[in-house]
């Protein structure tokens, strides 16, 4: 007579199956969370960039002078806009 219990899982087999299933679902959940974070963009703490200094920017007068030098504005328009810039800077 054959004993069918030889082909069944023991207690360790069930424990291994439970542990394996928990690890499987944990990996699936971690993968979904990582995918959502990756597609949503990096958090601000990881995306720290060096901001340029204020001195690295051109002043409005320098930008206007560069446009005048390139010929984008004529002399009368340049003088008018320069007067407007200086008048608003005084206020």
DSSP file (Angstrom, degrees, kcal/mol; ACC not computed):
  #  RESIDUE AA STRUCTURE BP1 BP2  ACC     N-H-->O    O-->H-N    N-H-->O    O-->H-N    TCO  KAPPA ALPHA  PHI   PSI    X-CA   Y-CA   Z-CA
    1    1 A X              0   0    0      0, 0.0     2,-0.3     0, 0.0     0, 0.0   0.000 360.0 360.0 360.0 139.9    0.0    0.0    0.0
    2    2 A X        -     0   0    0      2,-0.0     2,-0.7     3,-0.0     3,-0.0  -0.658 360.0-135.8 -94.3 146.0    1.3    3.5   -0.9
    3    3 A X    >   -     0   0    0     -2,-0.3     3,-1.2     1,-0.1     4,-0.2  -0.888  11.0-164.6-100.7 115.3    1.4    6.4    1.5
    4    4 A X  G >  S+     0   0    0     -2,-0.7     3,-1.3     1,-0.2     4,-0.3   0.636  77.9  78.7 -75.2 -13.1    0.2    9.6   -0.2
    5    5 A X  G >  S+     0   0    0      1,-0.3     3,-0.7     2,-0.2    -1,-0.2   0.666  77.0  74.2 -71.1 -14.0    1.6   11.8    2.4
    6    6 A X  G <  S+     0   0    0     -3,-1.2    -1,-0.3     1,-0.2    -2,-0.1   0.762  97.5  47.8 -68.2 -22.5    5.1   11.5    0.9
    7    7 A X  G <  S+     0   0    0     -3,-1.3    -1,-0.2    -4,-0.2    -2,-0.2   0.485  94.9  92.5 -98.6  -3.2    4.0   13.8   -2.0
    8    8 A X  S <  S-     0   0    0     -3,-0.7     2,-0.2    -4,-0.3     5,-0.0  -0.460  83.6-100.2 -85.8 161.5    2.4   16.5    0.1
    9    9 A X        -     0   0    0     -2,-0.1    -1,-0.1     1,-0.1     2,-0.1  -0.553  33.8-139.5 -78.1 146.0    4.2   19.6    1.4
   10   10 A X     >  -     0   0    0     -2,-0.2     4,-1.6     1,-0.0     3,-0.2  -0.207  40.3 -82.0 -87.8-171.5    5.4   19.6    5.0
   11   11 A X  H  > S+     0   0    0      1,-0.2     4,-2.2     2,-0.2     5,-0.1   0.858 131.3  54.7 -61.7 -36.3    5.2   22.6    7.3
   12   12 A X  H  > S+     0   0    0      2,-0.2     4,-2.6     1,-0.2    -1,-0.2   0.834 103.4  56.2 -68.8 -31.4    8.3   24.0    5.8
   13   13 A X  H  > S+     0   0    0      2,-0.2     4,-1.9    -3,-0.2    -1,-0.2   0.921 109.7  44.5 -65.0 -43.6    6.8   23.9    2.3
   14   14 A X  H  X S+     0   0    0     -4,-1.6     4,-2.3     2,-0.2    -2,-0.2   0.899 113.3  51.1 -67.3 -39.8    3.9   25.9    3.4
   15   15 A X  H  X S+     0   0    0     -4,-2.2     4,-2.6     1,-0.2     5,-0.2   0.915 110.5  49.0 -63.2 -42.7    6.1   28.4    5.3
   16   16 A X  H  X S+     0   0    0     -4,-2.6     4,-2.5     1,-0.2    -1,-0.2   0.881 110.6  51.1 -63.3 -37.9    8.3   28.8    2.2
   17   17 A X  H  X S+     0   0    0     -4,-1.9     4,-2.2     2,-0.2    -2,-0.2   0.903 111.5  46.9 -67.5 -40.6    5.2   29.4    0.0
   18   18 A X  H  X S+     0   0    0     -4,-2.3     4,-2.4     2,-0.2    -2,-0.2   0.935 114.1  46.8 -66.0 -46.4    3.9   32.1    2.4
   19   19 A X  H  X S+     0   0    0     -4,-2.6     4,-2.5     1,-0.2     5,-0.2   0.916 112.8  50.2 -62.4 -43.0    7.3   33.8    2.6
   20   20 A X  H  X S+     0   0    0     -4,-2.5     4,-2.3    -5,-0.2    -1,-0.2   0.894 111.0  48.4 -62.1 -40.8    7.7   33.6   -1.2
   21   21 A X  H  X S+     0   0    0     -4,-2.2     4,-2.3     2,-0.2     5,-0.2   0.884 111.1  50.0 -69.2 -38.4    4.3   35.1   -1.8
   22   22 A X  H  X S+     0   0    0     -4,-2.4     4,-2.3     2,-0.2    -2,-0.2   0.927 112.9  47.1 -64.2 -44.4    4.9   37.9    0.7
   23   23 A X  H  X S+     0   0    0     -4,-2.5     4,-2.4     2,-0.2    -2,-0.2   0.898 110.7  53.2 -63.5 -39.7    8.2   38.8   -1.0
   24   24 A X  H  X S+     0   0    0     -4,-2.3     4,-2.0     1,-0.2    -2,-0.2   0.944 112.7  42.2 -60.7 -49.5    6.6   38.6   -4.4
   25   25 A X  H  X S+     0   0    0     -4,-2.3     4,-2.5     2,-0.2    -1,-0.2   0.843 112.1  55.1 -70.1 -32.3    3.8   41.1   -3.5
   26   26 A X  H  X S+     0   0    0     -4,-2.3     4,-2.7    -5,-0.2     5,-0.2   0.920 109.2  47.7 -64.2 -42.5    6.3   43.3   -1.6
   27   27 A X  H  X S+     0   0    0     -4,-2.4     4,-2.2     2,-0.2    -2,-0.2   0.888 111.4  50.7 -65.2 -38.3    8.4   43.5   -4.8
   28   28 A X  H  X S+     0   0    0     -4,-2.0     4,-2.1     2,-0.2    -2,-0.2   0.936 113.1  45.2 -63.9 -45.9    5.4   44.3   -6.9
   29   29 A X  H  X S+     0   0    0     -4,-2.5     4,-2.5     2,-0.2    -2,-0.2   0.916 113.5  49.1 -65.9 -43.2    4.3   47.1   -4.6
   30   30 A X  H  X S+     0   0    0     -4,-2.7     4,-2.5     1,-0.2    -1,-0.2   0.893 110.9  51.8 -62.8 -39.1    7.8   48.6   -4.3
   31   31 A X  H  X S+     0   0    0     -4,-2.2     4,-2.2    -5,-0.2    -1,-0.2   0.901 110.2  47.7 -64.1 -41.0    8.1   48.5   -8.1
   32   32 A X  H  X S+     0   0    0     -4,-2.1     4,-2.3     2,-0.2    -2,-0.2   0.917 112.7  48.6 -66.9 -42.6    4.8   50.3   -8.6
   33   33 A X  H  X S+     0   0    0     -4,-2.5     4,-2.5     1,-0.2    -2,-0.2   0.915 112.2  49.0 -63.2 -42.6    5.7   53.0   -6.0
   34   34 A X  H  X S+     0   0    0     -4,-2.5     4,-2.4     1,-0.2    -1,-0.2   0.895 110.9  50.6 -64.2 -39.5    9.1   53.5   -7.6
   35   35 A X  H  X S+     0   0    0     -4,-2.2     4,-2.3     2,-0.2    -1,-0.2   0.902 110.7  48.7 -65.0 -41.1    7.5   53.8  -11.1
   36   36 A X  H  X S+     0   0    0     -4,-2.3     4,-2.0     2,-0.2    -2,-0.2   0.916 113.1  47.2 -65.6 -42.8    5.1   56.4   -9.8
   37   37 A X  H  X S+     0   0    0     -4,-2.5     4,-0.9     2,-0.2    -2,-0.2   0.890 112.4  50.3 -65.7 -37.6    7.8   58.4   -8.1
   38   38 A X  H  < S+     0   0    0     -4,-2.4     3,-0.3     1,-0.2    -2,-0.2   0.914 114.9  42.0 -67.4 -42.4   10.0   58.2  -11.3
   39   39 A X  H  < S+     0   0    0     -4,-2.3    -1,-0.2     1,-0.2    -2,-0.2   0.786 111.5  55.6 -76.9 -26.1    7.2   59.3  -13.6
   40   40 A X  H  < S-     0   0    0     -4,-2.0    -1,-0.2     1,-0.2    -2,-0.2   0.663 117.1-106.7 -79.6 -15.4    6.0   62.1  -11.2
   41   41 A X     <  -     0   0    0     -4,-0.9    -1,-0.2    -3,-0.3     2,-0.1  -0.226  41.1 -58.4 107.7 160.6    9.5   63.6  -11.0
   42   42 A X        -     0   0    0      1,-0.1    -4,-0.0    -2,-0.1     5,-0.0  -0.466  57.5-107.0 -75.5 144.5   12.2   63.8   -8.5
   43   43 A X    >>  -     0   0    0     -2,-0.1     4,-1.4     1,-0.1     3,-0.8  -0.258  33.7-106.0 -64.1 160.7   11.5   65.3   -5.0
   44   44 A X  T 34 S+     0   0    0      1,-0.2    -1,-0.1     2,-0.2    -2,-0.1   0.809 117.2  62.1 -61.3 -30.5   13.0   68.7   -4.3
   45   45 A X  T 34 S+     0   0    0      1,-0.2     3,-0.5     2,-0.1    -1,-0.2   0.860 109.9  39.7 -66.5 -33.7   15.6   67.3   -2.0
   46   46 A X  T <4 S+     0   0    0     -3,-0.8    -1,-0.2     1,-0.2    -2,-0.2   0.717 108.7  62.3 -85.7 -21.3   17.2   65.2   -4.9
   47   47 A X     <  +     0   0    0     -4,-1.4     2,-0.4     2,-0.0    -1,-0.2  -0.138  68.3 149.9 -99.2  38.5   16.8   67.9   -7.5
   48   48 A X        +     0   0    0     -3,-0.5     2,-0.3    -2,-0.1    -3,-0.1  -0.587  21.1 179.7 -74.3 124.0   19.0   70.5   -5.8
   49   49 A X        -     0   0    0     -2,-0.4     2,-0.7     0, 0.0    -2,-0.0  -0.878  35.9-102.2-122.9 157.3   20.7   72.7   -8.4
   50   50 A X        -     0   0    0     -2,-0.3     2,-0.3     1,-0.0    -2,-0.0  -0.694  37.5-143.2 -79.1 115.2   23.0   75.6   -8.1
   51   51 A X        -     0   0    0     -2,-0.7     2,-0.1     1,-0.1    -1,-0.0  -0.578  22.9-109.3 -78.3 140.9   21.1   78.7   -8.7
   52   52 A X        -     0   0    0     -2,-0.3    -1,-0.1     1,-0.1     5,-0.0  -0.373  34.8-107.8 -69.1 149.8   22.9   81.4  -10.6
   53   53 A X    >   -     0   0    0      1,-0.1     3,-1.2    -2,-0.1     4,-0.5  -0.318  23.9-115.0 -70.0 157.6   24.0   84.5   -8.7
   54   54 A X  G >  S+     0   0    0      1,-0.3     3,-1.2     2,-0.2    -1,-0.1   0.854 117.9  60.7 -61.3 -33.3   22.2   87.8   -9.2
   55   55 A X  G 3  S+     0   0    0      1,-0.3    -1,-0.3     3,-0.0     4,-0.1   0.690  92.9  66.2 -69.8 -16.6   25.4   89.1  -10.7
   56   56 A X  G <  S+     0   0    0     -3,-1.2    -1,-0.3     2,-0.1     2,-0.2   0.705  89.0  82.8 -76.1 -18.7   25.3   86.4  -13.4
   57   57 A X  S <  S-     0   0    0     -3,-1.2     2,-0.3    -4,-0.5    -4,-0.0  -0.534  84.2-117.8 -85.0 151.1   22.1   88.0  -14.9
   58   58 A X        -     0   0    0     -2,-0.2     2,-0.1     1,-0.1    -2,-0.1  -0.640  29.1-119.5 -82.2 145.2   22.2   90.9  -17.2
   59   59 A X     >  -     0   0    0     -2,-0.3     4,-2.4     1,-0.1     5,-0.2  -0.414  28.0-107.7 -75.4 161.1   20.6   94.1  -16.1
   60   60 A X  H  > S+     0   0    0      1,-0.2     4,-2.4     2,-0.2     5,-0.2   0.866 122.2  53.8 -58.2 -35.0   17.7   95.4  -18.1
   61   61 A X  H  > S+     0   0    0      2,-0.2     4,-2.3     1,-0.2    -1,-0.2   0.900 108.2  49.0 -66.6 -39.3   19.9   98.2  -19.4
   62   62 A X  H  > S+     0   0    0      2,-0.2     4,-2.2     1,-0.2    -2,-0.2   0.891 111.2  50.0 -66.3 -38.6   22.6   95.7  -20.5
   63   63 A X  H  X S+     0   0    0     -4,-2.4     4,-2.1     2,-0.2    -2,-0.2   0.913 111.5  48.1 -65.3 -41.4   19.9   93.7  -22.3
   64   64 A X  H  X S+     0   0    0     -4,-2.4     4,-2.2     1,-0.2    -2,-0.2   0.894 110.8  51.3 -65.1 -39.4   18.6   96.8  -24.0
   65   65 A X  H  X S+     0   0    0     -4,-2.3     4,-2.4     1,-0.2    -1,-0.2   0.878 109.0  51.2 -65.1 -37.2   22.2   97.8  -25.0
   66   66 A X  H  X S+     0   0    0     -4,-2.2     4,-1.9     2,-0.2    -1,-0.2   0.897 109.7  49.2 -67.1 -38.9   22.7   94.4  -26.5
   67   67 A X  H  X>S+     0   0    0     -4,-2.1     5,-2.5     2,-0.2     6,-0.7   0.892 111.8  49.6 -65.8 -38.1   19.5   94.6  -28.5
   68   68 A X  H ><5S+     0   0    0     -4,-2.2     3,-0.7     1,-0.2    -2,-0.2   0.903 109.6  51.3 -65.3 -40.7   20.7   98.1  -29.8
   69   69 A X  H 3<5S+     0   0    0     -4,-2.4    -2,-0.2     1,-0.2    -1,-0.2   0.848 109.3  50.4 -66.2 -33.6   24.1   96.6  -30.7
   70   70 A X  H 3<5S-     0   0    0     -4,-1.9    -1,-0.2    -5,-0.1    -2,-0.2   0.602 116.8-115.5 -78.9 -10.6   22.4   93.8  -32.7
   71   71 A X  T <<5S+     0   0    0     -3,-0.7    -3,-0.2    -4,-0.6    -2,-0.1   0.664  78.6 127.3  86.7  16.1   20.3   96.4  -34.5
   72   72 A X  S   <S+     0   0    0     -5,-2.5     2,-0.4    -6,-0.2    -4,-0.2   0.803  76.2  32.2 -76.1 -28.7   16.9   95.1  -33.1
   73   73 A X  S    S-     0   0    0     -6,-0.7    -2,-0.2    -9,-0.1    -1,-0.1  -0.956  82.8-127.9-126.5 148.2   16.0   98.6  -32.0
   74   74 A X     >  -     0   0    0     -2,-0.4     4,-2.4     1,-0.1     5,-0.1  -0.308  36.0 -95.6 -86.7 178.4   16.9  102.0  -33.5
   75   75 A X  H  > S+     0   0    0      1,-0.2     4,-2.7     2,-0.2     5,-0.2   0.879 121.1  50.2 -67.1 -39.2   18.5  104.9  -31.6
   76   76 A X  H  > S+     0   0    0      2,-0.2     4,-2.4     1,-0.2    -1,-0.2   0.924 113.7  45.3 -66.6 -42.1   15.3  106.7  -30.8
   77   77 A X  H  > S+     0   0    0      2,-0.2     4,-2.7     1,-0.2     5,-0.2   0.899 112.6  52.6 -66.3 -38.7   13.6  103.6  -29.4
   78   78 A X  H  X S+     0   0    0     -4,-2.4     4,-2.4     2,-0.2    -2,-0.2   0.941 111.5  45.3 -60.9 -47.7   16.7  102.7  -27.5
   79   79 A X  H  X S+     0   0    0     -4,-2.7     4,-2.3     2,-0.2    -2,-0.2   0.893 113.7  50.1 -65.1 -40.0   16.9  106.2  -25.8
   80   80 A X  H  X S+     0   0    0     -4,-2.4     4,-2.1    -5,-0.2    -2,-0.2   0.944 113.8  44.1 -63.8 -47.7   13.1  106.1  -25.1
   81   81 A X  H  X S+     0   0    0     -4,-2.7     4,-2.6     1,-0.2    -2,-0.2   0.874 112.1  53.4 -66.8 -35.8   13.3  102.7  -23.5
   82   82 A X  H  X S+     0   0    0     -4,-2.4     4,-2.4    -5,-0.2    -1,-0.2   0.909 108.7  49.6 -64.2 -41.5   16.4  103.6  -21.6
   83   83 A X  H  X S+     0   0    0     -4,-2.3     4,-2.1     2,-0.2    -2,-0.2   0.902 111.1  49.8 -62.6 -40.6   14.7  106.7  -20.2
   84   84 A X  H  X S+     0   0    0     -4,-2.1     4,-2.2     2,-0.2    -2,-0.2   0.920 110.9  49.4 -64.7 -43.2   11.7  104.6  -19.1
   85   85 A X  H  X S+     0   0    0     -4,-2.6     4,-1.5     1,-0.2    -2,-0.2   0.918 113.2  45.7 -61.5 -43.9   14.0  102.0  -17.4
   86   86 A X  H  X S+     0   0    0     -4,-2.4     4,-1.2     1,-0.2    -1,-0.2   0.843 111.3  52.9 -70.6 -32.3   15.9  104.7  -15.5
   87   87 A X  H  X S+     0   0    0     -4,-2.1     4,-0.8     1,-0.2    -2,-0.2   0.900 111.1  45.9 -70.6 -39.1   12.6  106.5  -14.5
   88   88 A X  H  < S+     0   0    0     -4,-2.2    -1,-0.2     1,-0.2    -2,-0.2   0.792 107.8  58.0 -73.6 -25.4   11.1  103.3  -13.1
   89   89 A X  H  < S+     0   0    0     -4,-1.5    -1,-0.2     1,-0.2    -2,-0.2   0.808 103.6  53.8 -72.2 -28.5   14.4  102.5  -11.3
   90   90 A X  H  <        0   0    0     -4,-1.2    -1,-0.2     1,-0.2    -2,-0.2   0.735 360.0 360.0 -76.0 -23.5   14.2  105.9   -9.4
   91   91 A X     <        0   0    0     -4,-0.8    -1,-0.2    -3,-0.2    -2,-0.1   0.482 360.0 360.0 -78.0 360.0   10.7  105.2   -8.1
